Amino acid sequence: MLQFALDRVRKQFAWKTGGLDAEQLRRRHAPSAMTLAGLVKHMAFVDDGFTARAAGQPLGAPWDGRSWGENDRWGWESAVTDESEELYGLWYGAAARSRAAWEELSADGGLDVVIADPDPRWSSNRRRILIDLLEEYLKHTGHADVLREAVDGVTGNDPE
């Protein structure tokens, strides 16, 4: 059910952020500095990051070359200079890798495998990380919904 819910919200996110040109992806809507481009890049990072943590693996490119502080906004800010195709490719690649990895993780010990982390706030099990990933998608799909409506009037939960 968790995988089903995650796939469904990924489809909603793809619809809310898809088919836009660079200008539309980069457009800001006051008072927020958030952009659809930033959301796409952020969700690529989230998919790769949460999945790597659940697998006990290091974070790969392009994220591994960054030192991530609590207030690091590189992904959000750099997205406004990225080309649309690059952003979409980054996110679709991350989502595909994540989907495949979670299938493996679910079969290899299941979702209740404990994941230790040097930061005790992140010590949990795979199920908790998968739920955190789903929550992150739900939150940011809501942001994408509002921003997309401001760009071209598209509303709703699913494409026609």
One Martini backbone bead per residue (centre of mass of N, CA, C, O) as a GRO file, in nm:
protein
  160
    1MET     BB    1   0.057   0.064  -0.019
    2LEU     BB    2   0.296   0.256  -0.007
    3GLN     BB    3   0.379   0.225  -0.303
    4PHE     BB    4   0.113   0.314  -0.423
    5ALA     BB    5   0.108   0.597  -0.295
    6LEU     BB    6   0.376   0.692  -0.413
    7ASP     BB    7   0.304   0.655  -0.713
    8ARG     BB    8   0.061   0.842  -0.715
    9VAL     BB    9   0.211   1.106  -0.621
   10ARG     BB   10   0.413   1.105  -0.851
   11LYS     BB   11   0.203   1.146  -1.074
   12GLN     BB   12   0.102   1.415  -0.967
   13PHE     BB   13   0.372   1.560  -0.976
   14ALA     BB   14   0.421   1.523  -1.279
   15TRP     BB   15   0.170   1.682  -1.365
   16LYS     BB   16   0.227   1.955  -1.204
   17THR     BB   17   0.537   1.976  -1.351
   18GLY     BB   18   0.464   1.919  -1.640
   19GLY     BB   19   0.511   2.066  -1.962
   20LEU     BB   20   0.724   2.289  -1.909
   21ASP     BB   21   0.896   2.560  -1.934
   22ALA     BB   22   1.150   2.737  -1.810
   23GLU     BB   23   0.987   2.986  -1.726
   24GLN     BB   24   0.765   2.834  -1.569
   25LEU     BB   25   0.957   2.687  -1.368
   26ARG     BB   26   1.096   2.977  -1.262
   27ARG     BB   27   0.856   3.098  -1.150
   28ARG     BB   28   0.748   3.342  -0.929
   29HIS     BB   29   0.534   3.373  -0.623
   30ALA     BB   30   0.433   3.585  -0.431
   31PRO     BB   31   0.626   3.557  -0.145
   32SER     BB   32   0.764   3.327  -0.277
   33ALA     BB   33   1.070   3.147  -0.395
   34MET     BB   34   0.930   2.924  -0.511
   35THR     BB   35   0.964   2.662  -0.754
   36LEU     BB   36   0.919   2.414  -0.976
   37ALA     BB   37   1.215   2.360  -1.020
   38GLY     BB   38   1.286   2.324  -0.721
   39LEU     BB   39   1.095   2.086  -0.671
   40VAL     BB   40   1.218   1.887  -0.869
   41LYS     BB   41   1.504   1.884  -0.747
   42HIS     BB   42   1.426   1.817  -0.458
   43MET     BB   43   1.284   1.539  -0.523
   44ALA     BB   44   1.535   1.405  -0.630
   45PHE     BB   45   1.690   1.424  -0.365
   46VAL     BB   46   1.488   1.278  -0.186
   47ASP     BB   47   1.479   1.010  -0.330
   48ASP     BB   48   1.784   0.953  -0.311
   49GLY     BB   49   1.828   1.005  -0.003
   50PHE     BB   50   1.623   0.815   0.134
   51THR     BB   51   1.715   0.559  -0.015
   52ALA     BB   52   2.007   0.553   0.075
   53ARG     BB   53   1.946   0.535   0.376
   54ALA     BB   54   1.782   0.267   0.364
   55ALA     BB   55   2.044   0.116   0.223
   56GLY     BB   56   2.322   0.223   0.340
   57GLN     BB   57   2.408   0.452   0.137
   58PRO     BB   58   2.555   0.665  -0.047
   59LEU     BB   59   2.541   0.955  -0.202
   60GLY     BB   60   2.509   1.048  -0.518
   61ALA     BB   61   2.494   1.178  -0.804
   62PRO     BB   62   2.507   1.525  -0.754
   63TRP     BB   63   2.513   1.521  -0.424
   64ASP     BB   64   2.813   1.432  -0.323
   65GLY     BB   65   2.952   1.736  -0.374
   66ARG     BB   66   2.809   1.820  -0.109
   67SER     BB   67   2.759   2.034   0.168
   68TRP     BB   68   2.508   1.976   0.411
   69GLY     BB   69   2.324   2.208   0.540
   70GLU     BB   70   2.042   2.312   0.691
   71ASN     BB   71   2.050   2.592   0.486
   72ASP     BB   72   2.071   2.456   0.215
   73ARG     BB   73   1.982   2.593  -0.132
   74TRP     BB   74   2.102   2.478  -0.393
   75GLY     BB   75   1.873   2.323  -0.535
   76TRP     BB   76   1.671   2.555  -0.548
   77GLU     BB   77   1.860   2.775  -0.683
   78SER     BB   78   1.987   2.609  -0.929
   79ALA     BB   79   1.722   2.539  -1.089
   80VAL     BB   80   1.690   2.826  -1.242
   81THR     BB   81   1.946   2.728  -1.447
   82ASP     BB   82   1.816   2.486  -1.541
   83GLU     BB   83   1.710   2.274  -1.760
   84SER     BB   84   1.427   2.113  -1.814
   85GLU     BB   85   1.541   1.836  -1.908
   86GLU     BB   86   1.733   1.804  -1.668
   87LEU     BB   87   1.522   1.804  -1.443
   88TYR     BB   88   1.344   1.575  -1.542
   89GLY     BB   89   1.572   1.363  -1.558
   90LEU     BB   90   1.651   1.372  -1.262
   91TRP     BB   91   1.375   1.286  -1.145
   92TYR     BB   92   1.308   1.032  -1.309
   93GLY     BB   93   1.566   0.883  -1.222
   94ALA     BB   94   1.517   0.887  -0.916
   95ALA     BB   95   1.241   0.745  -0.917
   96ALA     BB   96   1.338   0.482  -1.050
   97ARG     BB   97   1.556   0.406  -0.846
   98SER     BB   98   1.371   0.404  -0.600
   99ARG     BB   99   1.167   0.195  -0.685
  100ALA     BB  100   1.374  -0.037  -0.720
  101ALA     BB  101   1.498  -0.026  -0.435
  102TRP     BB  102   1.232  -0.078  -0.273
  103GLU     BB  103   1.185  -0.357  -0.383
  104GLU     BB  104   1.446  -0.477  -0.271
  105LEU     BB  105   1.412  -0.396   0.029
  106SER     BB  106   1.145  -0.552   0.072
  107ALA     BB  107   1.286  -0.837   0.005
  108ASP     BB  108   1.545  -0.742   0.192
  109GLY     BB  109   1.402  -0.774   0.507
  110GLY     BB  110   1.231  -0.534   0.479
  111LEU     BB  111   1.082  -0.254   0.660
  112ASP     BB  112   1.204  -0.337   0.966
  113VAL     BB  113   1.475  -0.243   0.920
  114VAL     BB  114   1.733  -0.112   1.083
  115ILE     BB  115   1.854   0.233   1.082
  116ALA     BB  116   2.151   0.365   1.132
  117ASP     BB  117   2.260   0.684   1.274
  118PRO     BB  118   2.452   0.937   1.388
  119ASP     BB  119   2.174   1.068   1.388
  120PRO     BB  120   1.914   1.010   1.607
  121ARG     BB  121   1.681   1.137   1.431
  122TRP     BB  122   1.736   0.896   1.193
  123SER     BB  123   1.672   0.660   1.358
  124SER     BB  124   1.533   0.364   1.206
  125ASN     BB  125   1.325   0.243   0.958
  126ARG     BB  126   1.220   0.181   0.647
  127ARG     BB  127   0.926   0.256   0.691
  128ARG     BB  128   0.976   0.542   0.796
  129ILE     BB  129   1.123   0.641   0.541
  130LEU     BB  130   0.889   0.589   0.345
  131ILE     BB  131   0.692   0.779   0.489
  132ASP     BB  132   0.866   1.032   0.462
  133LEU     BB  133   0.862   1.031   0.154
  134LEU     BB  134   0.559   1.056   0.121
  135GLU     BB  135   0.527   1.322   0.279
  136GLU     BB  136   0.706   1.491   0.094
  137TYR     BB  137   0.530   1.457  -0.156
  138LEU     BB  138   0.267   1.568  -0.047
  139LYS     BB  139   0.364   1.848   0.022
  140HIS     BB  140   0.491   1.923  -0.269
  141THR     BB  141   0.233   1.875  -0.434
  142GLY     BB  142   0.084   2.110  -0.308
  143HIS     BB  143   0.274   2.327  -0.407
  144ALA     BB  144   0.247   2.257  -0.711
  145ASP     BB  145  -0.053   2.315  -0.731
  146VAL     BB  146  -0.038   2.619  -0.676
  147LEU     BB  147   0.178   2.697  -0.889
  148ARG     BB  148   0.034   2.584  -1.141
  149GLU     BB  149  -0.216   2.759  -1.127
  150ALA     BB  150  -0.050   3.028  -1.163
  151VAL     BB  151   0.061   2.960  -1.447
  152ASP     BB  152  -0.221   2.789  -1.607
  153GLY     BB  153  -0.483   2.674  -1.422
  154VAL     BB  154  -0.420   2.406  -1.313
  155THR     BB  155  -0.636   2.152  -1.176
  156GLY     BB  156  -0.630   1.897  -0.944
  157ASN     BB  157  -0.535   1.545  -0.898
  158ASP     BB  158  -0.586   1.450  -1.201
  159PRO     BB  159  -0.575   1.374  -1.500
  160GLU     BB  160  -0.807   1.334  -1.756
   0.00000   0.00000   0.00000
